[in-house]
Amino acid sequence: MMRIFQVTGYSGSGKTTLLTHWVRHLSDRGVKVSVIKHHGHGGALIRGDREKDSGRLREAGAASTVAISPGEFQWIGTEPPPLKEMIDLIARTGPDVILIEGYKREAYPKAVIVQNESDRGLVTKSTNVKAVICREKQDEDYFASGSFEALNTHPMEDTVKALTKILFGDDTDDLAAL
């Protein structure tokens, strides 16, 4: 069964740092992980293929290019599909888990990162919150008194283990078997 889980928070909150640790943790336990990252800052994405054939084809007017080698592929396009369609496409590659960074308004199960007291409102604006990850002890205490699992970002290993238990119900060495 493929699982989907989001990590949301404001810019600079540590979403990518958390996901990097979590992806490594899951991969080390045999889980095939795919990640969708929302680039909400605007502006063009940095592409490393401008001097390659796929970049030249886009510059010539192609709306999308897909470069495929025996071991990987890369898709770059100018009209990204909605998140649900992107999930459907990625699901075809057979991941055990799709982690989504961002897309605050989506209703998938999620953890919300709170940097400080001013970020607390993001939790109440969000749906399907399974955990609130806090940098400050006072925020952790605030959310622990509610209906959310409150986690601290330190130590990160404990945070990742707790998220894994939320996602799989366990944190064994062979999660792919679950």
ABEGO torsion letter per residue (X at the ends): XBBBBBBBEBBGAGAAAAAAAAAAAAAAAGBBBBBBBBBAAEEBBBBAAAABAAAAAAAAGBABBBBBBAABBBBBBABBBBAAAAAAAAAAAGBABBBBBEGAABABBBBBBBABAAAAAAAAABBGBABBBBABAAAAAAAAABABBBBBAOBAAAAAAAAAAAAAGBBBABAAAX
